[in-house]
Amino acid sequence: MSTCSNPRCASPKPSETGRCLTCQSLFIGTLVRHRYEIQKIVGKGGFGTTYLINDQDCFNESRILKELSPRPASNSEDEEDLGITAERLFRREAQVLLNLQHPGIPKLYAYFTDQDYSYLVQDFIPGNTLAEEIDKYKHVFSEADIRFVLLELADILEYLHTRTPPIVHRDVKPQNLMRHSNGHLQLIDFGAVCLAV
């Protein structure tokens, strides 16, 4: 029997597309584009879902698959505008990430649309966000810890701000700073990114 990747799904119902008819999440083991095998959900928001996947064309490397849900039929212009804006921001995130090469920014491997869903494939970062370290692990940061975080973040932001045109992340917060298992930081979630003019 197939298993829904959403642990909160009350009554999983598989479909021919590999998507749960109840919650619309992809089932574990589903292949997206005959390449990206769904392992589990790592995040879910108002506009989509983030999955941990294995890239079968790259020695089963772990990657992240960000999925933007299709726009639902809307009853108002505001809802329609919101869906269009989400698609535009998702596409812009992909366009910006495509040209970035910095150890503090997850690499973009692919951007595509499949069955009305849009997808980004990025590096998987083993580790925790700074917010998780603070909340879950009750991590108290020493002065040296804070200095390390700020120096790493300053290096990433300097890289972004010295591009042509400069790139502004617009959502730097502990939830968007991942501490890799190697100890270094990576800035994630470029969904609100803009280019400075």
C-alpha positions, -999 to 999 in steps of 0.1 A, spaced: 0 0 0 12 35 -8 20 59 20 10 96 18 40 118 25 18 141 46 19 126 82 -12 148 90 -34 133 62 -65 119 79 -75 94 52 -49 90 24 -64 81 -10 -39 73 -38 -45 84 -74 -29 74 -107 -8 106 -106 8 96 -73 -10 125 -55 -32 119 -25 -68 127 -34 -75 138 2 -46 163 9 -31 167 -26 4 157 -12 26 134 -33 29 98 -21 63 84 -8 81 68 -37 63 89 -64 86 99 -92 83 134 -104 96 138 -140 107 101 -139 137 113 -118 129 128 -84 116 103 -59 95 116 -30 109 107 4 89 129 28 74 164 34 98 188 51 75 219 50 41 230 39 28 265 35 -1 284 20 12 282 -16 29 248 -17 49 220 -2 86 212 2 97 176 -1 129 157 6 137 137 -26 163 114 -41 176 125 -75 177 92 -94 198 107 -122 225 117 -97 234 87 -76 202 91 -55 216 124 -40 192 140 -15 177 172 -28 148 195 -19 118 198 -42 98 229 -37 63 226 -52 40 256 -60 4 244 -60 -17 254 -90 -40 284 -87 -74 272 -75 -105 286 -92 -111 319 -75 -142 337 -66 -126 372 -65 -101 393 -83 -80 395 -51 -77 357 -50 -68 356 -87 -42 383 -82 -27 364 -53 -23 332 -74 -7 352 -102 17 369 -78 27 336 -62 36 321 -96 55 353 -106 75 352 -73 82 315 -77 95 320 -112 116 350 -101 131 329 -73 142 303 -98 157 330 -122 177 346 -94 189 313 -79 200 301 -113 228 326 -115 240 324 -79 271 305 -69 280 309 -32 286 283 -5 260 300 17 232 297 -9 216 264 -19 223 255 -56 194 254 -80 194 222 -101 161 226 -120 129 246 -125 100 231 -143 62 227 -146 45 193 -145 7 187 -143 -1 223 -134 24 224 -105 57 244 -107 88 230 -91 123 240 -80 150 214 -72 177 226 -49 205 214 -26 193 195 5 209 211 36 213 186 65 209 205 97 186 229 115 174 264 111 186 289 137 150 292 148 150 254 155 182 257 174 167 285 196 132 270 201 136 232 200 171 229 214 170 259 237 203 269 223 218 299 240 242 318 217 275 329 231 292 361 219 314 339 197 284 321 183 267 354 174 299 368 158 302 336 137 265 339 126 269 376 117 301 371 98 287 343 78 255 362 71 274 393 62 295 373 36 263 360 20 246 394 20 277 411 6 277 385 -23 240 392 -30 243 430 -28 274 432 -51 257 414 -80 246 434 -110 219 444 -103 221 439 -66 199 412 -51 178 419 -19 166 388 -1 139 407 19 132 378 44 164 373 65 153 357 97 163 327 119 138 305 101 156 312 68 191 305 81 201 268 80 231 256 99 246 229 77 258 198 96 293 211 87 286 241 109 283 268 82 252 288 74 231 289 43 204 314 35 173 298 22 138 308 9 144 333 -19 107 336 -25 105 374 -16 138 382 -34 139 414 -55 165 431 -77 175 465 -66 175 492 -93 
